C-alpha cells in the first residue's frame, strides 16, 4: 500500500507534507509495494518544493531505486522536470 506521505508528495500538497514530516512516527523514506518512495512520486510529478522538503530529511535517500531500478532522478528526467532534476543532482 501507500502512505499518506506518499500520496501527499505525489499530489504536491506541500503543507500536508510539512505536517507529516513533523511527526516522528512518519518514515519519509518508506517504500511502497513496488519500491517507490515519497521522493520518487514527488520527483515524477515535478513538485520541486515537496522534493526540497523531503531532501532536507537526512534519512531520505535520493538515489533509492524502485523494483524496476528507477531512481527519483530518472523519473524527473523522463518527465522533463528540470528544476527537480537540478535539486536531485
SESE-322977 format. One line per field, with one value per residue: residue in three letters; x, y, z of N, C-alpha, C in turn. Coordinates in nm, 3 decimals, decimal comma. Last residue first. Example, Ala and Ser with C-alpha at 12.3 -4.5 7.8 and 13.67 -1.06 7.14 Angstrom:
residu	(ser | ala)
nx	(1,285 | 1,319)
ny	(-0,225 | -0,569)
nz	(0,708 | 0,780)
cax	(1,367 | 1,230)
cay	(-0,106 | -0,450)
caz	(0,714 | 0,780)
cx	(1,290 | 1,320)
cy	(0,003 | -0,330)
cz	(0,787 | 0,780)
***
This chain:
residu	(unk | unk | unk | unk | unk | unk | unk | unk | unk | unk | unk | unk | unk | unk | unk | unk | unk | unk | unk | unk | unk | unk | unk | unk | unk | unk | unk | unk | unk | unk | unk | unk | unk | unk | unk | unk | unk | unk | unk | unk | unk | unk | unk | unk | unk | unk | unk | unk | unk | unk | unk | unk | unk | unk | unk | unk | unk | unk | unk | unk | unk | unk | unk | unk | unk | unk | unk | unk | unk | unk | unk | unk | unk | unk | unk | unk | unk | unk | unk | unk | unk | unk | unk | unk | unk | unk | unk | unk | unk)
nx	(2,053 | 1,804 | 1,764 | 1,763 | 1,521 | 1,344 | 1,377 | 1,291 | 1,118 | 1,075 | 1,026 | 1,283 | 1,377 | 1,218 | 1,299 | 1,571 | 1,563 | 1,453 | 1,525 | 1,441 | 1,431 | 1,186 | 1,148 | 1,356 | 1,637 | 1,764 | 1,901 | 1,824 | 1,692 | 1,627 | 1,733 | 1,748 | 1,542 | 1,552 | 1,417 | 1,155 | 1,163 | 1,226 | 0,992 | 0,812 | 0,906 | 0,867 | 0,702 | 0,697 | 0,625 | 0,864 | 0,914 | 0,708 | 0,776 | 1,031 | 0,971 | 0,821 | 0,928 | 0,863 | 0,848 | 0,601 | 0,483 | 0,689 | 0,934 | 1,002 | 1,116 | 0,995 | 0,795 | 0,646 | 0,679 | 0,737 | 0,611 | 0,677 | 0,587 | 0,317 | 0,336 | 0,457 | 0,254 | 0,060 | 0,184 | 0,207 | 0,094 | 0,151 | 0,077 | 0,298 | 0,287 | 0,047 | 0,115 | 0,325 | 0,196 | 0,015 | 0,151 | 0,018 | 0,080)
ny	(1,657 | 1,728 | 1,983 | 1,940 | 1,796 | 2,000 | 2,166 | 1,996 | 1,747 | 1,549 | 1,287 | 1,184 | 1,324 | 1,214 | 0,943 | 0,962 | 1,066 | 0,852 | 0,556 | 0,218 | -0,054 | -0,153 | -0,112 | 0,185 | 0,311 | 0,615 | 0,849 | 0,998 | 0,889 | 1,045 | 1,109 | 1,388 | 1,600 | 1,752 | 1,611 | 1,694 | 1,962 | 1,932 | 1,804 | 2,010 | 2,187 | 2,045 | 1,816 | 1,637 | 1,375 | 1,250 | 1,362 | 1,251 | 0,976 | 0,974 | 1,059 | 0,842 | 0,557 | 0,230 | -0,047 | -0,150 | -0,105 | 0,173 | 0,274 | 0,562 | 0,798 | 0,917 | 0,778 | 0,918 | 0,963 | 1,232 | 1,478 | 1,650 | 1,537 | 1,614 | 1,892 | 1,895 | 1,769 | 1,966 | 2,170 | 2,052 | 1,834 | 1,687 | 1,429 | 1,291 | 1,369 | 1,252 | 0,980 | 0,952 | 1,012 | 0,800 | 0,522 | 0,236 | -0,119)
nz	(-0,835 | -0,749 | -0,841 | -1,118 | -1,138 | -1,072 | -1,291 | -1,509 | -1,582 | -1,777 | -1,726 | -1,707 | -1,480 | -1,276 | -1,289 | -1,231 | -0,969 | -0,824 | -1,024 | -1,104 | -1,082 | -1,031 | -0,764 | -0,718 | -0,535 | -0,406 | -0,402 | -0,186 | 0,103 | 0,402 | 0,646 | 0,659 | 0,481 | 0,259 | 0,067 | 0,126 | 0,045 | -0,228 | -0,318 | -0,274 | -0,467 | -0,711 | -0,845 | -1,061 | -1,054 | -0,989 | -0,735 | -0,582 | -0,602 | -0,481 | -0,224 | -0,124 | -0,326 | -0,450 | -0,437 | -0,460 | -0,209 | -0,093 | 0,152 | 0,342 | 0,408 | 0,625 | 0,855 | 1,132 | 1,399 | 1,428 | 1,216 | 1,018 | 0,786 | 0,797 | 0,751 | 0,495 | 0,344 | 0,366 | 0,220 | -0,043 | -0,232 | -0,461 | -0,503 | -0,402 | -0,132 | -0,051 | -0,088 | 0,094 | 0,336 | 0,367 | 0,175 | 0,008 | 0,000)
cax	(2,193 | 1,848 | 1,762 | 1,869 | 1,647 | 1,357 | 1,409 | 1,427 | 1,109 | 1,118 | 0,909 | 1,192 | 1,437 | 1,213 | 1,159 | 1,529 | 1,624 | 1,378 | 1,554 | 1,427 | 1,562 | 1,226 | 1,161 | 1,233 | 1,581 | 1,688 | 1,940 | 1,787 | 1,797 | 1,579 | 1,707 | 1,871 | 1,544 | 1,602 | 1,563 | 1,196 | 1,126 | 1,319 | 1,122 | 0,799 | 0,908 | 1,002 | 0,672 | 0,755 | 0,518 | 0,795 | 1,005 | 0,717 | 0,647 | 1,012 | 1,056 | 0,756 | 0,931 | 0,860 | 0,975 | 0,688 | 0,494 | 0,563 | 0,898 | 0,939 | 1,181 | 0,988 | 0,922 | 0,640 | 0,633 | 0,845 | 0,578 | 0,699 | 0,730 | 0,354 | 0,274 | 0,523 | 0,386 | 0,034 | 0,153 | 0,323 | 0,032 | 0,210 | -0,021 | 0,259 | 0,403 | 0,062 | 0,004 | 0,350 | 0,303 | -0,037 | 0,136 | 0,085 | 0,000)
cay	(1,639 | 1,592 | 1,959 | 2,021 | 1,733 | 1,884 | 2,217 | 2,048 | 1,841 | 1,684 | 1,375 | 1,134 | 1,347 | 1,358 | 0,981 | 0,908 | 1,143 | 0,978 | 0,649 | 0,362 | 0,008 | -0,152 | -0,250 | 0,109 | 0,251 | 0,493 | 0,750 | 1,047 | 0,851 | 1,026 | 0,968 | 1,310 | 1,494 | 1,813 | 1,605 | 1,556 | 1,927 | 2,001 | 1,738 | 1,887 | 2,227 | 2,080 | 1,901 | 1,771 | 1,472 | 1,215 | 1,389 | 1,397 | 1,026 | 0,924 | 1,141 | 0,972 | 0,639 | 0,375 | 0,019 | -0,159 | -0,242 | 0,102 | 0,229 | 0,430 | 0,722 | 0,987 | 0,748 | 0,910 | 0,830 | 1,134 | 1,367 | 1,696 | 1,529 | 1,473 | 1,839 | 1,957 | 1,706 | 1,834 | 2,191 | 2,095 | 1,904 | 1,819 | 1,532 | 1,275 | 1,404 | 1,399 | 1,041 | 0,928 | 1,098 | 0,935 | 0,600 | 0,366 | 0,000)
caz	(-0,876 | -0,722 | -0,696 | -1,056 | -1,175 | -0,983 | -1,158 | -1,499 | -1,470 | -1,816 | -1,735 | -1,810 | -1,612 | -1,305 | -1,309 | -1,361 | -1,078 | -0,837 | -0,915 | -1,131 | -1,090 | -1,172 | -0,809 | -0,702 | -0,657 | -0,383 | -0,504 | -0,319 | 0,009 | 0,265 | 0,619 | 0,644 | 0,583 | 0,383 | 0,065 | 0,151 | 0,183 | -0,137 | -0,332 | -0,197 | -0,326 | -0,664 | -0,729 | -1,077 | -1,081 | -1,114 | -0,848 | -0,598 | -0,652 | -0,617 | -0,311 | -0,144 | -0,206 | -0,470 | -0,407 | -0,578 | -0,259 | -0,106 | 0,018 | 0,338 | 0,302 | 0,497 | 0,788 | 0,986 | 1,359 | 1,442 | 1,306 | 1,156 | 0,814 | 0,814 | 0,873 | 0,610 | 0,355 | 0,425 | 0,363 | 0,034 | -0,119 | -0,444 | -0,540 | -0,543 | -0,215 | -0,044 | -0,162 | -0,049 | 0,287 | 0,345 | 0,297 | 0,006 | 0,000)
cx	(2,290 | 1,994 | 1,821 | 1,878 | 1,763 | 1,488 | 1,425 | 1,466 | 1,248 | 1,110 | 0,945 | 1,075 | 1,345 | 1,267 | 1,148 | 1,384 | 1,578 | 1,432 | 1,464 | 1,455 | 1,559 | 1,362 | 1,197 | 1,254 | 1,453 | 1,627 | 1,868 | 1,819 | 1,758 | 1,697 | 1,661 | 1,846 | 1,664 | 1,608 | 1,626 | 1,348 | 1,174 | 1,290 | 1,222 | 0,930 | 0,894 | 1,008 | 0,802 | 0,728 | 0,568 | 0,694 | 0,936 | 0,804 | 0,652 | 0,884 | 1,041 | 0,839 | 0,853 | 0,854 | 0,979 | 0,816 | 0,584 | 0,589 | 0,762 | 0,897 | 1,121 | 1,051 | 0,918 | 0,780 | 0,630 | 0,806 | 0,690 | 0,672 | 0,764 | 0,502 | 0,318 | 0,468 | 0,460 | 0,167 | 0,126 | 0,294 | 0,140 | 0,151 | 0,032 | 0,168 | 0,368 | 0,178 | 0,017 | 0,239 | 0,329 | 0,071 | 0,072 | 0,055 | 0,085)
cy	(1,686 | 1,566 | 1,823 | 1,996 | 1,808 | 1,811 | 2,103 | 2,093 | 1,894 | 1,789 | 1,519 | 1,229 | 1,302 | 1,389 | 1,128 | 0,944 | 1,092 | 1,064 | 0,772 | 0,443 | 0,157 | -0,086 | -0,262 | -0,032 | 0,176 | 0,442 | 0,617 | 0,949 | 0,896 | 1,002 | 0,941 | 1,164 | 1,403 | 1,712 | 1,666 | 1,543 | 1,786 | 1,967 | 1,801 | 1,809 | 2,105 | 2,119 | 1,940 | 1,868 | 1,616 | 1,322 | 1,361 | 1,433 | 1,176 | 0,979 | 1,100 | 1,063 | 0,769 | 0,447 | 0,169 | -0,078 | -0,256 | -0,035 | 0,161 | 0,395 | 0,582 | 0,912 | 0,811 | 0,886 | 0,810 | 0,995 | 1,265 | 1,586 | 1,573 | 1,457 | 1,696 | 1,901 | 1,763 | 1,760 | 2,059 | 2,108 | 1,941 | 1,901 | 1,673 | 1,388 | 1,396 | 1,445 | 1,193 | 0,988 | 1,076 | 1,029 | 0,735 | 0,440 | 0,126)
cz	(-0,768 | -0,760 | -0,660 | -0,906 | -1,110 | -1,011 | -1,058 | -1,359 | -1,435 | -1,707 | -1,769 | -1,833 | -1,724 | -1,444 | -1,348 | -1,392 | -1,214 | -0,952 | -0,929 | -1,006 | -1,117 | -1,192 | -0,956 | -0,760 | -0,626 | -0,513 | -0,488 | -0,431 | -0,132 | 0,172 | 0,476 | 0,605 | 0,558 | 0,498 | 0,191 | 0,156 | 0,218 | 0,009 | -0,235 | -0,202 | -0,235 | -0,518 | -0,659 | -0,963 | -1,090 | -1,153 | -0,981 | -0,718 | -0,677 | -0,679 | -0,457 | -0,236 | -0,231 | -0,335 | -0,425 | -0,562 | -0,382 | -0,169 | 0,019 | 0,196 | 0,287 | 0,380 | 0,649 | 0,931 | 1,208 | 1,392 | 1,309 | 1,258 | 0,957 | 0,849 | 0,901 | 0,742 | 0,476 | 0,444 | 0,434 | 0,183 | -0,017 | -0,332 | -0,521 | -0,589 | -0,363 | -0,132 | -0,165 | -0,135 | 0,138 | 0,290 | 0,266 | 0,136 | 0,000)
***
